[in-house]
């Protein structure tokens, strides 16, 4: 966790483009490509999540968040595919052609 992966949908440091295709507003980037606000938020969240956890619990949390990240990347990619093909996505996750 914390390692930036290149070339995967959803890894953009500032979120996906707007529906009209224009990039979202950008804040000043750090050397990693993430804004300082984003790094501060992630650091604060990680600090709170880690408080009182054992090494094993932290490793489990890292694995869960890594899997969650992969699943969200897949969902984002699927939504983009559906959007390009004009497939409506229902709120419960089903698709209408």
N, C-alpha and C positions, 0 to 999 in steps of 0.2 A: 504494500500500500504506500502511497506517496510518490511512487515512481511514475512519471508521465510516460504513457505509451503513445507512440506516433502512428498516424495513419489509420486510426479507427474512428468510425462515426461517433460523434458525441464527445470527442476529446478536445474539441475547440475550447480554449480557455475562457471564452466569453459567451458560450452558449451557441445554439444553432442560429442560422440566419433568420431574419424576419420572413414572414410568409411571402413578401414581395422579392425575396432573394438578397436584399441588402444586409450587410453585416450589422450586428448589434453595436451599440455604443461601446467604445473601448476606453478603459482606464489605463494609466501608465503601467507598463509591464515590468516585472522583475526579470532576472536572468532565466528563470524557469518558464517564462511565458504566462504566468498567472499574475493577476493584479495583487497588489499588497493587501487590499481588503479581503480578497479571497483566501490568501495565505493566513491572514490573521483569524478569519472565521474558522478555517480548518484547524488551525493550531489550538484555538480556544475550545472547539468541540472535542478534539482529540484529548486535550488535557482533562476535560471533564469526564469523558468516557473512560479514561485510563485510571482515574482516581480510585484507589482501593482495590484494583484488580491484580490478580496474580499473573505471572508470566504466561501460564497456560490460558487463562481467560483472555489476556491480550492477544495471544496468537489466534485464539478462536474468533475473537472480534475482528481481527485483521482479515481472516479467511472469509467470514460472513460479508464484510464490507467489500472485499474483492469480488466475490460472487455477485453481490448486489450491483456493483458497478458494471460487470460484464452483462448482466441481465438488462440493466437500463440502457446500455449501449445497443443491445439487440433490439429493444423496444423502439428506441429512437430510429434505428436503421429501418425497421419494418414500417414505422409511421411515414418515413420519407418515401419509401417505395410505394406505399398505398396512396400517398398524396400525389405523387407523380403519375400514377395510373388511374387516379380519380376514384379510388375505392374509399367509401365512407367507413370510418371507424366508429362503432357504437361505444357508449360509455362502459359497457361491461366487457369490452375487449373483442367482441365478435366483429366480423367484417361484413359489409353489404357491397355487392358488386352492382 
